[in-house]
C-alpha cells in the first residue's frame, strides 16, 4: 500500500512538472511572437515613413530596385514558400528564425543612418536590444525542443554574412538606406511567419495554415 502511494505521488509530481514546463514553453512562444510582431510593425512604419519623405521620382526609382536586390539574409537557407514553411519542423523553423535575427545584430546598429530626424520611430539602439532579447528567447525555445540532445545544426558552423553588407554595396545613400529598411521589414516578416507556424507545431493540429 505504501509503495503504491509513493508511486502515485511520483506520477502526480511528474504530471505537474510536465504541465508546468508546457505552460512555460507556451508563455515563451507567445512572448517571442509578440516581440517579432512589434519589430515587424516597426519595420513597416520605418519604411513607410521613409517613402513618404521621398520625391515622386525617387520613389519610382527605388520601387524598381528592391525586387532585384539581395539582402544580408539571402545566404541563410530558409523555406521558399508557404507549402515548404508549413512542412518544416518546429525545430527547423526556430533555428532559421534564430539565424535571421542573428544576421541583424550588426546591421541594426546602422539603422540610425537610414532614419531621418523627421521620422517618428524608436531609437535604433532599442531595436538592437529588442533583437538581442528575441534571439535569447528563441535560443531557449530551441534548447527546449532539443530536450538535452546535442545541437546538430550544420548552419551554426557557417560564418555570418558580412556585418557591413549593407554598407559595402557601393550604392548611393538613398538606395543604401532603402535597401536596409526594406530588408529589415522582409526578414522580420519571415521570422514572424516562422514563429507562428512553429507555435502551431506544438499543438495537435497539423493544419498550420498561413
ABEGO torsion letter per residue (X at the ends): XAAAAAAAAAAAAAAAAAAAAAAAAAAAAAAAAAAAAAAAAAAAAAAAAAAAABBAAAAAAAAAAAAABBBAAAABBBBABAAAAAABBAAAAAAAAAAAAAAAAAAAAAAAAABBAABBBBBAAAAAAAAAAAAAAAAAAAAAAAGGBBBABAAAABBBBBAAAAAAAGBBAAAAAAAAAAAAAAAAAAAAAAAAAAAAAABABABBBX
